[in-house]
Each structure stands twice: as structure tokens, then as C-alpha cells.
Amino acid sequence: MFDGDCGFCRAWVARWQRAIRGHVDVAPSQEVAAAHPGIPRERFARSVVLIEPDGAIHFGAAAVFRALALAPNRGAAWWAYRRVPGFAAASELAYRLVARNRGTATRVTRALWGAHTSPPGERITAWIFVRLVAAVFIVAFASLTVQITGLFGHDGILPAGEFLTQVAARYGPIRFALLPTLAWLDASDRFLVGLGVAGMIASGLALVGLAPRAMLLAAWACYVSLATVGGDFLWFQWDGLLLETAIVAALLCPGSLRSRPRDGWRPPRAAVWLGRWLLFRLIFSSAAVKITSGDPTWRSLTALRFHYETQPLPPWTAWYAHHLPAGFQRFSAASMFVIEGLLPLLVVAPRRLRMLAAEGIAFLQVLILLTGNYGFFNWLTLALCVVLLDDGAWPAWLAKRFAPARPPASLRPAVADRPRRAVTALALGLGLLGICPLASALRVPPEALGPLAGVYGALEPLRTVNPYGLFAVMTTRRLEIELEGSNDGVDWRPYAFRWKPGDPRRRPAFVPGHMPRLDWQMWFAALDPSHPAGWFLRFARGLLRGSPPIERLLGTNPFPEHPPRFLRATLFDYRFSDAATRRASGAWWTREPAGVYLPPVRLQDGELVIAGGDRTEP
């Protein structure tokens, strides 16, 4: 029972009623106080009152906590009230303070919760989030599928079939746990490309609402199968993020054969919080690794003076961002730390602060989208920001479209209680495992996590709970590898890549949504110029063999008739040109020779050897 004349009381009782509906009857004291003459009228005016069937009466904070405890999974506060020293006294003091200042409390409530003190739910939010994830999946599969044969097909750089054969010979039956992939059935080019096409189809069906949970899980299975055999080309953080987000989306959508906006599906709260926990880990870990790495450019807030120039695939907008004043670059770095380090903490805050966090994180992702090329990563992060919203954040016309076809009271649950409990249990388990990669970002040793670290390690091949944290150490120098071929060892012709910097006069391009994995790996290869990466040697061998799938990964092939006899790779130090140079010559970059990455090599018995010398690989 509560004071029905108090707007503040009505708002908060409506919020609590969402949890206790069906377990506790609620009524204004003005209507029912006469039926309880033993309770003084002034008590009803001062606090809420709970009367239990056995006659026990509770007032104030005790009444609230006890009422909530009568609903499933809501008993923590009531337990603390009775067992934790000082909790009861502090709770009642806070309750009296609020009760005596209801006007101020009402203004604070409106500031933090807006017009939705009573949670409006996440039906619309979950429906939109699932569709966004499915759309990103389509883009990711489309981007990868056109590169599969060149990257890890039969004649690709790192052939999946060869890799799986070696693993099978070494590990036997345990190989299936070490490498969870459908490619064990068939590692042919046709099958691998078929996995990509199947993933696109499954994602498209999820997008239109046909068996969305089953289709998202099918897309996840296809992607994890390709990521497992993709080796160096599919180890990026956003590949793991896509797989982890797919599971969250699958838990947020119904298990039915058809999902429509007006079905009345209520996503499990545990799945909603799993999505928010994932976004928290993703963003907060990015700040944590920068701080714990000890990198001097982050600590001095000068990292962005280098970032735009040295990031893997800068677009033309990065040239302009690079030339912004140093003071603005420091301000931007500080703002980034606020967004990545502080705003994620608002994930558990009242709804308006939570939505402020969503807006701030989304703003940062849009800025990254406008100045960098990171495949589908930023789009996927923007989709995760949606999970911080609730149905009250969407416009009225959209809410009207999602209005259930039948009144809520007559709605049948979209799934039986048992599957729903399974979804909740899985979400809680995955959320618990997420502590491990977050602890790693904070430099907490795995031993401190006990058995949890062991479970996390056992499930790591599935890439369903992953570590995050980008640019822990800022690259301050941009080395680029120029690959050249020759038929005589005298006349050398350069290979042109599609996206990475090459010709200084070529304008850096945007690659919206696409993840050109060879171009990315060339950036990583240049980070360690002391010796060629293993995959790079295989790449060079494939070009000398004249592999068509590998050649199709490049922008232009200077040897269209037959492959060259020799290859070499030279390092260049690239820097953005200044404004005067670009006006005079049209060059976006300046470059200077920086050494040799790979000396001239040729093929001998199908393997690479240094021209006139020994073999470069076993």
C-alpha cells in the first residue's frame, strides 16, 4: 500500500510492480487503509506498507525489499537488510530522507530516468539489434567469401587443407576440440566458399525474421569454421567480436520459426545484460590496455599525432585529421579516454545516463569510421550501442508498429519456461567467463581467477568470449613493403595492392565495411622488418608459381602473361605530405627507402631460395 496522492510514490511503485506483479497486490492506501484500522493513517502518509498473509507488517525500506524478495531472483536486498550490519539502518535513513524531500526526489528521478521510471522493456531494442547484427554478418561474409580462395584455399597463401592434414597427423581425435570447424568434413575451395555463401544466406534469413535464432547460430557456425582455418588472416579482434555478438543476438531473439515485430516476444533480461556487458568489456578494455601498457604517447596524450598517419589503412580524411593542431590532438586523446574509460561505467546507471553512454560511444565510433578503415568493426560496435537503449528511446510511430497484436495480459510466452531458463543460464555463464579477458586487460594474472581461467581456456577455440583492446602501443613510424618482380633481375616491376599505401600520388581510399585481409597483414608484416613473416614467404612463393587466386587479391599484376622469375620486397618509410607538397605535386605521401625486407628470391624445386644462394624456408 502506498500514498496514491504522491506522484513520486506512484512512479516508483509502478517500477517495482513490474517485478512483483503476480506475487504482491498493490493498491493506494486511500482505497484500502480503512480495512486495516490497526495501522495509523500517518504511517501510510510517511511510507509504503506491506502486509503479508501471516499478518507480518513491514514499513519503508523493509517493505520495499521484502516485497521484491517475494518475486523470483529479487531477494538480494532483503538478505542484506537482515544479514549485513548497518545496511538496514542506512536503508531506512535514506528512505526517510527521500520521503521528506519528495519534490527534489521527483526532479532527480525525472533527470535520471525521464518519463520512464517504470522500465519500458527491450522488445523493440532486441528486434532492431538482431537485425543489425544479421546485416553486419552479411557484410562480413560477403567481404570474406571473395577472398577465401586466395587467402586459404587450395592454391591460396595458407591452404586450409594442408593445415588440417598436419594437425590431424599430430593431434589425432583431439583435433576436433582444438580446431572446431566444419572444414574437417571437406577443405576444398568449393566447400569453403560454400560456407561463406551459406553464412550469407543464414544471415539474410535472420534479417527477415525466419527462424532468427537458428539462423544466427548457423551463421556463427559457418564463420567460426572459416575463422578457425583462416590462420593469420582471421585472428582480428572484430572477428572474435562478431562471433561473440552473434551469440548475444541469438539469445535475444525467439526460438520460433517466424519473428514479427508484433509477436510480443520479451527478450530475457540476462541476455540484455550480456550484450551490455560485452559492450562494456570491449570499450573499457581499450582504455585499460592503453593505460597498463605504459606507452609514453598515450600517457602524454600525443598518440593521435601519429595515429592517423600510421594506422593500417588510412583514408584520405586521415590526411586532414593528421594536420590538425597539436592542442586539438591532445584534447581528442583525452576525450577518447573519457569515452572509453568512464562512459562504459554508466552501463549500470539509470536509463538516461546509460543512453548518454550509448551516445558517447557511438560518437567515437562514427569519428573512427570517418578517419579509418576497420572493416565491419565500427558498424558492429554501433549495433552493440543499441543494447544500451530501451523501448522508451524509440519514436512513437515505431512503438506503435511494435504494439502486440493481442493485449499483453493474453499473450502467451514466446518460449516455454524451461528453454527460457536455459537461455538465462547460458547468458549468465558467458557473462561470468567474460571476467577472464577483462582481467587480462587489467594485467590480473590468470591464477587469481582459479578454475574460471581453466574453463575459459578450454572454450577459447570457439572464440565466443574474447579479449579486446586496440592500439595498446601506438605505432610512431609507418613502414611499407613494396613487392617487386623481375624476369632478369635487372628490370623490376612493382605489384600494386588494392588498398594499402603504394603510389604516393594515389588518394587514400575508403573501404566501407570491407576487410581487405592481405592489405592488413602487409601492415602487420612491416611492424617487424627484421625477418619476413612465414605467411609472407608463402605469399611470395604463390606469386612465383603464378597462383590465380593469390593474384586476384592484388590491385594490378605487372606480369599478366606468366609469373616472374624473381621477387624482392623493399621497405619504405612513409609519411603524410604537408599541404605545400600536396598542392605542388598532388602527392598524399612522401617516402624514403628504409632497407630490404626480402632479398631477391626465386623458386627451386617448388620452394623459395635466395637468388644465387640458400633456401629461405625449410
C-alpha positions, 0 to 999 in steps of 0.5 A: 500500500502506498500514498496514491496522492504522491506522484513520486510514490506512484512512479516508483511503485509502478517500477517495482510492480513490474517485478512483483506483479503476480506475487504482491497486490498493490493498491493506494492506501486511500482505497484500502487503509480503512480495512486495516484500522490497526495501522495509523493513517500517518504511517501510510502518509510517511511510507509504503506498507506491506502486509503479508498473509501471516499478518507480518507488517513491514514499513519503508525500506523493509517493505520495499525489499521484502516485497521484491524478495517475494518475486523470483531472483529479487531477494538480494536486498532483503538478505542484506537488510537482515544479514549485513550490519548497518545496511538496514539502518542506512536503508531506512535513513535514506528512505526517510530522507527521500520521503521528506524531500519528495519534490527534489526526489521527483526532479532527480528521478525525472533527470535520471530516468525521464518519463520512464521510471517504470522500465519500458522493456527491450522488445523493440531494442532486441528486434532492431539489434538482431537485425543489425547484427544479421546485416553486419554478418552479411557484410562480413561474409560477403567481404570474406567469401571473395577472398577465401580462395586466395587467402586459404584455399587450395592454391591460396597463401595458407591452404586450409587443407594442408593445415588440417592434414598436419594437425590431424597427423599430430593431434589425432581425435583431439583435433576436433576440440582444438580446431572446431570447424566444419572444414574437417568434413571437406577443405576444398575451395568449393566447400569453403566458399560454400560456407561463406555463401551459406553464412550469407544466406543464414544471415539474410534469413535472420534479417527477415525474421525466419527462424532468427535464432537458428539462423544466427547460430548457423551463421556463427557456425559457418564463420567460426569454421572459416575463422578457425582455418583462416590462420593469420588472416582471421585472428582480428579482434572484430572477428572474435567480436562478431562471433561473440555478438552473434551469440548475444543476438541469438539469445535475444531473439525467439526460438520460433520459426517466424519473428514479427515485430508484433509477436510480443516476444520479451527478450530475457533480461540476462541476455540484455545484460550480456550484450551490455556487458560485452559492450562494456568489456570491449570499450573499457578494455581499450582504455585499460590496455592503453593505460597498463601498457605504459606507452609514453604517447598515450600517457602524454596524450600525443598518440593521435599525432601519429595515429592517423598517419600510421594506422593500417589503412588510412583514408584520405580524411586521415590526411586532414585529421593528421594536420590538425593542431597539436592542442586539438590532438591532445584534447581528442586523446583525452576525450577518447579516454573519457569515452572509453574509460568512464562512459562504459561505467554508466552501463549500470546507471539509470536509463538516461545516463546509460543512453548518454553512454550509448551516445558517447560511444557511438560518437567515437565510433562514427569519428573512427569510421570517418578517419579509418578503415576497420572493416565491419568493426565500427558498424558492429560496435554501433549495433552493440550501442543499441543494447544500451537503449530501451523501448522508451528511446524509440519514436512513437510511430515505431512503438506503435508498429511494435504494439502486440497484436493481442493485449499483453495480459493474453499473450502467451510466452514466446518460449516455454519456461524451461528453454527460457531458463536455459537461455538465462543460464547460458547468458549468465555463464558467458557473462561470468567467463567474460571476467577472464579477458577483462582481467587480462586487460587489467594485467590480473594474472590468470591464477587469481581467477582459479578454475574460471581461467581453466574453463575459459581456456578450454572454450577459447577455440570457439572464440565466443568470449574474447579479449579486446583492446586496440592500439595498446602501443601506438605505432610512431613510424609507418613502414611499407613493403613494396613487392617487386618482380623481375624476369632478369633481375635487372628490370623490376616491376612493382605489384600494386595492392588494392588498398594499402599505401603504394603510389604516393600520388594515389588518394587514400581510399575508403573501404566501407565495411570491407576487410581487405585481409592481405592489405592488413597483414602487409601492415602487420608484416612491416611492424617487424622488418627484421625477418619476413613473416612465414605467411609472407614467404608463402605469399611470395612463393604463390606469386612465383608459381603464378597462383590465380587466386593469390593474384586476384587479391592484388590491385594490378599484376605487372606480369599478366602473361606468366609469373616472374622469375624473381621477387624482392620486397623493399621497405619504405618509410612513409609519411603524410605530405604537408599541404605545400607538397600536396598542392605542388605535386598532388602527392598524399605521401612522401617516402624514403627507402628504409632497407630490404625486407626480402632479398631477391628470391626465386623458386627451386624445386617448388620452394623459395631460395635466395637468388644465387644462394640458400633456401629461405624456408625449410 
